[in-house]
Amino acid sequence: MSSRDDILASVRRNAKTVAPDLPDLEADWIQYADLQQQFSEVIETVGGRCVAAESDHDINNALKAIPEYSSASKIASTIPGIGESNVSLSEIDDPHELEDVDFAILPGEFAVAENGAVWVTDKDLKQRAVMFITQHLVLVVPGGEIVPHMHAAYERLHFGPAGFGVFISGPSKTADIEQSLVIGAHGPRSLTVFLTSN
């Protein structure tokens, strides 16, 4: 028997390990008295902003007050009645054509108070690259769809018709370069989350 055979035989003999039991997720996880307030505070801590809105009209008025929106030449919105979209994402076949989108407005399914994250899927979104390549991103989330922590968030995840989903919290940022925080290094330079009343 060769050394190679000895080594492989030893690996096979010792490769039979028993998988550990999964931890019990039934625990007394953190709770917040006001989920919207907690989410808003955390999203601002990570460099984003949160705006409460009663209606689409309120959102459109608030958008006009955002300088990056007012000066944007290419706006993509997948939410009817919100924003003045001049980019039709459904007509774009090549995601490279999105490289000059200034502002994107997309729906978020739910938010997480613990870390300011918003769950976004590619449901009804032909080019999911837009959420990463746009200069400025707006997510619209129902205010009643905020969970306290990531354990509750994972319980809500479903992929069904949407084969892709991502948690987004704050604008893109990195501190890898000389430990200096850079906003918008690898994605959107700003994130605004609108929490609606419905």
Secondary structure, 3 states (H helix, E strand, C coil): CCHHHHHHHHHHHHCCCCCCCCCCCCCCCCCCCCHHHHHHHHHHHCCCEEEEECCHHHHHHHHHCCHHHHCCCCEEECCCCCCCCCCCHHHCCCHHHHCCCCEEEEECCEEECCCCEEEEECCCCCCCCHHHHCCEEEEEEECCCEECCHHHHHHHCCCCCCCCEEEECCCCEECCCCCCCEECCCCCCEEEEEEECC
